[in-house]
Amino acid sequence: MSNKITIKDLAVQLNVSPSTVSRALQDHPDISSETKKAIWELAHKLDYSPNSIAAGLRKNKTYTLGVIVPEIVHYFFSSIISGIEDIAYKNGYKVIICQSNENYEREVINLNTLISGRVDGVLMSLSKQTRQTGHFKHTLDRGIPLVFFDRICTELKTSRVVVDDYEGAFNAVEHLIDQGCRRIAHLAGPESLLICKERKRGYADALNKHDIKYDESLVVLAHNKNDVLTATSELMQRKSPPDAFFAVNDNVAAGSMVVLKNLGFKIPKDVAIVGFTDDPGICTIVDPPLSSVHQPAYEIGLESTKILLNFLESGIDNNQTITLKTSLVVRESSLKRQI
């Protein structure tokens, strides 16, 4: 049997109505300071805690946001989550975090679980496997707002926060060209994700700007460990191997560096390399330190949550897209001209 203290219990002991207790606990101006003090003191003495679920149901609001990311362990997504939590809690909202583990079915389960838990809105980034959008449409049809970040759904009109992946990739490849590189390979991600398409497009346009012929054979899908090992090894065993790599992310770049070293190549003297994300747990630890495109992950979390909270408070969805700038952080892995 539960011994949880209720508003009715407080009302009985103080000989006031439950509505008076409720308004006093919410610091309502119609309740006298003496009555408020008596109610607060008794609530503290009896260890009363409000039933936030019941209160939320009465208001048709739970003050809870759902978040779905591909991987929580990833520095980029954990930084986004920090941004989300900071502004959510500051505005009186709780956060429930789920990870799809790059799996479409799990993403669907996560979203349905959040809906069942009556979250007020959802912030999310797609898994690599996601091709269908029915679960997103179902969520929107239920009146639950969705805001996408980084990996977005382009088929539905929703708000989203992204970085300029195209410009980031373009600047990274142009930097490699400025270092004297001419056979630049691209270790690419799946083109089902817009971010990967944009990074590939930036890579191609940077080559074109400098009159370097685009070579499709130098663009290889390498978004998991085995692909990275195989692709790097195969590329470097060619008659005319690459003199640089632009990797779709830092994990891929670091994996490629391991292979290059095992094959006896010196970085950056023989092969330069640039990643994407600027994960300090990778870029500043590998030898040599990895050049990378910095993504403002924390700011992505802040801006995404601002959009969602604004919609929840105003009821107005402008279906806006916020694009944040990247910056190239140059480290030793790409500085061929200083060797």
N, C-alpha and C positions, 0 to 999 in steps of 0.2 A: 504493500500500500504506500502511495506517495505522500510525503510530508511537506511538499512544496507549498510555500506560503503564497496566497493569492491576494488580489485586490480586495475581494470580499472579506477575507480574514482581517485585513488591516481596517476595513470599514467598520466591522463588528466591534473590534477592540476600542476604536476611537469614537464609536457612536455617530458616524457620519455615513453618507451615502457612498456607494462604490464609485459613482461618477465624480464625486468630490475628490476622492483619493486619486482617481485616474488623472484628473485635471491638475491636481497639486503636483503629482510626479512629473507632469509635463511642464511645470512652472507656468501654469495658466494665470494671466493677470487678474482674473475674477476671484481667485482664491487668496485669502488674506495671508500675510507673511507668517502670522502665528500658527494658522492651520497648516500651512506648508511645512513649517519647522517641525511640528508635532508628527506629521505623516512621514517626513523624511527620516526623522530620528527613529521612529518605530520600524520603518522599512529596513533601516540599517541594522537595528538591533535584532530583528527576526531574519536577517539575511534574505530579504525579498529580492527577486530578480524578475524583470518583466518577461512575458512570453512574447518574444519578438516575432515568432512565426504567426501566432494568432493576431498580433497587431498588424502584421503585414497583410494577412488575408483580409482583414477588415478594410484596409486601404487599397486592396488589390495590388499590393506592392511589397516585395520582400527586402528591398535594399540590398540585393545580392546580384553580382555580376558573374557570368560564366566566362572562362578563358580556355581556349583550346589551342595548344601549340604542338608542333611535330615532336619536339624533344625538350624536356625541361633541363636536361643535363647540358645542353648546348649553351655556351656563353652568350650568344646573340639573343636567344629566346629568354634566358634567365634575366638578362638585362632589361628586356622589354617588360617582363613580368614585374620587375622592380618598379618601373615607371608606372605601370597599371595600378599596382597596389598602393603606391604612395599617394596618387591623386584620388583613388577610390576611397581609401580609408579616411582621407582628409575631408571627404564630402559625405561621410556617414554610410558608405557602402562596404559590404563584405565581398570577398572574392573567392570563387571556387575554381581551382586550376585542374585541367585535365590534359593529358598528352595522348596524341594519336599514335605515337611511335611509328610515324610515316605509313600508317595503315588506313586505308579507306573505310573498311568495315568498323574499325575501332573508332574512327572519327564520327561515323554515324551514331554509334552507341553512345559516345561522349555527348553528342549534341542532344540526343533523345533523353539522356539522363539529366542534363541541365534543364531541359524543358520541363521534365517531370518534377524537378526540384523547384520549379517556379521562379527561375532567375528572371530578373527584369530585362536583361539584355545580354548579348554574347559578343565577345571579342575573339577573333580567331585567325589562324594562319593555316592554309591548306597542307595536307599531307602530299607526299610525292605521288601517291597512287590515285589521288582524287581526280576523277574524270567526269563524274555525274554531279548534278546540282540539286537533285530532288529534295535532299534533306535540308538544304538551305531554303528552298522555296517553301517547304512545309513550315519551317521556323518563322519565316516572314508572314506566311498566311495565318499563323497563330497570333500575330500581332507582336511578336518578340523581335526587337531590332537587332540587326547584325552589323558589326563593323569589322571589316577585314584589315589585316596589316601584313606587310611584306609579301606573302604569297596570297594573292587575291583571287576572287571569283569574278571574271570579267563578263559572265553571261547574265548577271542580275544587277539591277540598279541599287547599289548599296554604297554607303560611305566607305572609304578606305584610306589607309596611310601607307605610303611606300617611300623608298628612296630612289634617287635617279640612278638606277642600275646601268642604264646606257652610258651616261656620262662617266660614271665610275670606271666602267670597263674601258671606255675610250681613253681616258686619262692614263690608266694602267698600261695599256698597250703602247700608247704614244711614248710613255716614259721608257719602255723597253726599246722602242725604236731609237729614241734619243741616245740610248746607251750603245747603239751600234748593232742591235739585234735585227735580223732580217728573216729568219725562219722561226717564227713564233708559233708554237703549238697552243691550242686551247683545249684544256681538260674541262669539258662542258657538263652541264646538268641536263635533266630531262626537259624537253621543250614543252611538255604539258604545263610547266610552270612559267608564267610570264617573266619572272625575274631571270630565268635562264635564257629565255629568248632575247631579252634586252641586253644581257651581258655578251651574248654571242654577237648581236647586232653592233654593239659598241666596238667589239674586237674587230669585226669585219670593216667597219667604217674607218677605224684608225689606220688599218693597213691601206685601205683605198686612198686615204688622204695623202699618204706618203708614197704612193705609187708602188706598193708591194702587192703582188698578185695574191688573191685569196686562194688558198690551197685547201680544198675540202678534206684531203687526207690528213691534214694537220689538226683537224677538229675531231676529237674523240670523246664519246660519252664515258664519263668516269666519275660517277657520283657515289660509289661505294668502294670499300677497301680493295677488293679483288680487281675491280675495273681499273683502279688507279695503278696498281702494281703491274697489271698486264699491259695497259696502255703506255705507261712510261717506258717500260722495258722494250716494248715493240718499236716505239718511236725512236728510241736511242740506238737501236740496232740497224736502222736503215742506213743506206749508202750516204744519204745527206740528212743527218739527224737535225733536230731543232737546236737552235742556240738559245732559246728561251721558252718558258712556259707561262701562260696566263691561266690560272686555275679558278674554277667557279666559286670555290670557297677555301678557307684556310686549312681545313682538314684534308682536302684533296691536295693542296699544295705541300703540306707537310709529308703526306704519304709519298708524293712524287719525289721529294727531297731524299727520303730514305732510299728509294730505288736508285736514284742518281748516284748517291754516295756508294752504294753497294756495287754499282757498275764501274766505279773508279773515276767518275766525273767530278770536277771541282766546281763548287758554286761560290760565286757567280762567274769565275774565270772561264769555264767551259760552257756553262748553262746558267742563265739568269732565270729568276722565278718571282712571280707576284701572285699573291692570293687575294681573297675578298672576304671581308668582315672585320679584320683587325682584332682578332681574339688574342688578348695579352697572354693567355695560358698557352698559346701556340707560338705566336709571332716573336715574343721576347725570350722564348726558351730554346727554340730550335737553333742549330748552329749551321750556317750563320743566321742571324735574326732575319725574319721574313718581312719583306715589303708587302703591304696589303692595302686594300681600299677600306677606309674606315666608314662604318655605318653607324649613325647615331641611334643605337638601339633603345637606350633609355627614353630618348625624346619620342621615338615611335610609340612606346607604351603610353607616354603622357598624352600625346596628341590624339591617339585612338580613343583613349578613355574620355578625354574632353568632349569629343564628338558624341560619344554614346551618352554621357551624362547630360549634355545639352539637349539631346533628343528626349531623354527620360523626363527632364524638367519642363521642357517647352512643348513637347509633342510635335516638334517640327523637324523633319528629316530633309536636309538639303542635298542628300546624296553627293556629298562633296568628296573630292580627292585632294589629299595633302601630299605633296612630294617634297621630301627633305633632301638636302644636298649631302653628297659624300665628299671625302677628301682622301688623297693618296698619301699614305705614310711610307716614306722611303727608308728602307734599312739595307743592310749589307747584301742581302740575297739577290739584289738586282743591279748593283753598282759595278758593272763591268769596267767602266772607264776609269775607275779609281784603283784598279788592280795593276 
